[in-house]
Amino acid sequence: MGTPASLSVRDLLAGARARLARAGVDSARLDAEVLLMAVLGLDRTGLYLAYERHPSIVELARFHELTERRAAGEPVAYLTGHREFMGLDFLVDRRVLVPRPETEYLVEWALARARGWGESPRRVVDVGTGSGAIAVSLAHHLPPSNAVKVVGSDRSFDALRVARLNGERLTPGRVAFVAGDLLGWCRPGLDLVLANLPYLREDQSHAGLAHEPASALFGSGHGFDLYRRLLPEASKLLTPTGALACEIDPDQRAAALTLAHDVFPGAEIQLRRDLAGLDRYLIVDRAPHHQQR
């Protein structure tokens, strides 16, 4: 391809795409572009305009390092330190799970429900907040006039440090973060509980997950133990018109429905599908037809 000093941005992208493709990375082209944009400090338009530019030796070395780490399976978000979620730029690193697009559904559902709340005070808790993606996105997209108190909780102090950074950057003063195990720290009167807790089983495929914190991925008891604890706690803390929405493993749908019906008698309970057609979301609504005032 030529000596390092003669390599252009175009050459680097071609070489990185080929390297990542050989490593089995499905999104080789996109990942190469994102990594080079991060190294050069460019956006996508700037990258295209710089195709004939010749990066410095330092930039070449950094791009080579990131490409090799990506080829070894490390998520792009950890390599760049950023991940987009609900249109917002979140800081992420190995202390937290990389936010997934399918989790945006929880925020969208919560926003739709909040439209009927008016200006009366409301309390929302995002359990197992991790990077703060759900809590911060919800607070950001709610109208400033909404009297909604959003709290993100996590038992990991490392995760809470990341979440607080994101809160300070994206929604200063609008999200509180609490260290606690599920809802054990909370008092009654919650209007909404959101959760994306660790739900994978240890015997499931670990492909592509080796670099993310196991404590944020895997749950005991066939992956469902945390939800076995959360739902009874939530049933005692939610208001008579409150609701719960959580992301589960589709294999847990039967257990989730049985538990929800046991601890939320009389509530409307649904499983909703993700874009792949899998039962991914458990929705428990104590008053689905109640007109919020």
Secondary structure by P-SEA (a helix, b strand, c coil): ccccccccaaaaaaaaaaaaaaacccaaaaaaaaaaaaaacccaaaaaaaccccccaaaaaaaaaaaaaaaacccccccccccccccbbbbbcccccccccccaaaaaaaaaaaccccccbbbbbbcccccaaaaaaaaaaccccccbbbbbbbccaaaaaaaaaaaaacccccbbbbbccccccccccccbbbbbccccccccccccccccccccccccccccaaaaaaaaaaaaccccccbbbbbbcccaaaaaaaaaaaacccccccccccccccccbbbbbcccccccc
